[in-house]
């Protein structure tokens, strides 16, 4: 499995669990495999029909590239950026379709075209996602946009695909959520809330359809080295400390599908933070508040420094 190199010696684990930031060796936290505990029979991925939303860029694109090596019967890449989706499709021998996942009509059309082309859908990866900075002051329009894409897109896609997969005898449905859905996202209230919703919906799907042959997986990465990270933002710089490559994330999803595992954690420390949260909730909140204060001070220093830098004459 391809693994990312540690990017800093600032221990995120120490910040969250012990409530402070320290300078020490990070160690090879990515030497371990993804956080898979279930050891059962393997789900075969070859000769399957795979539908991936948000498959033109980032994690979605890399997953499409990776699963193509499993020799599926077909891959459909659905994305709002049709040109980028077509480029990936040409590379791996897939089919590209234009789709705005915030539109249930678009999703229904993609699902219908996929079934017309291949006769069935076996694996669905509901992957599109967006973010917006800010807290409760975030404009309503941004709250609604994140709600539609980060949560309702999963509802629309499951509504369009899961009944058919149940009827054909089974399938797999992957929800791309975030570590923010298990913990929090300090820099974005809307992202944190909608990703919590995505995790909760994935849990609901698993509870209701596990015994009907639908294997649900919930992907919850922390930082991933894609364009999604804004390296001008101190909070995203913080996430970058433990970021992994999209190739590593894709490998984690493949392993989760093979092993029929629900929770997919490319960063093992996320499981540790989540366990700490459930066992010591108030301490966890206090420690995250401490991290927030540290990051806010860093942001203020950066803003002050930028304001004092003389502007160069044209």
Secondary structure, DSSP 8 states (H G I E B T S, - for coil): --------SB-HHHHHHSSS--B-----GGGS--S----------TT-EEEEET-SSHHHHHHHHHHGGG--SEEEEEES-HHHHHHHHHHHT-EEEE--TT-HHHHHHHHHHHHHHHS---EEEE-------BSTTS-HHHHHHHIIIIIIHHHHHHHHHHHHHHHHT-EEEEEE--GGGTS--TTBHHHHHHHHHHHHHHHHHHHHHGGGTEEEEEE--S-BSSTTS-TTSHHHHHHHTT-B-HHHHHHHHHHHHHHT-SEE-SSHHHHHHHHHHHHSHHHHHHHHHHHHHHHHHHHHHHHHHHHHS-----
